[in-house]
Amino acid sequence: MQKEVDAVTKLYDFILWMVPNLDKFPRNQKFVLGDRIETLMLDILEQLIDAAYSKAKQPLLGAANLKLEKLRYLIRLAKDLQLINIKAYEFSARAMDAVGTSIGGWLKYSRRENI
């Protein structure tokens, strides 16, 4: 990964912002929903890094995209349970959309490369 991939950078920055927010979850949710969100974010990051170094990018990017969709629902659940406020949710939604857009562009580019 000579130059850091845009999707990796955006997700990494989102994780840096989100982890301290997860630490503020009440104890009963920190170790359930908070850990699930953090694990999912790290899984997506690992898949994107794997894709950056792999020739077969499409399956990895597709899996990362699916996990990103799951993450959207978990963060929405955190908002609905009032574990994060609306401003944090809006920031999260924009960050996840930016990551999703980057993954989508990367997928398109990798499909063209395989033609």
Steps between C-alpha positions, in 0.01 A plus 500: 500500500738768373256788539239458771162420351230765550250255654760381751589856602136602541413193705813535713410861581142398581625227735728753675197721559255221589699296755498773769124536445451127553688528830221732619232235455342381826665187638212272399532607134874568483576128507220399265412760239817706546729200454296380203531839328873521570565143381302559182692821424832322550385207283413741219839670537677164477304403189582828329870456579482142369335630182777757454756221487294241314456437130146370567359824641133463410401230753680684781348836408155344469533344846626831645203679343256251657663544841478876458124463448479296824699773675249760382220309672693452823583870521139587423399268783744679732334829405149361553605365842635849573854373546624764256343838435359616169812703411724196552258292293502757218880509502509118497252479213704745291823314581348163408358644178845633409656158566224331299551738208874429506443124508252531212749696292773250580271214397423672169867560435593140584233369261648709218847370584377141458350554153 
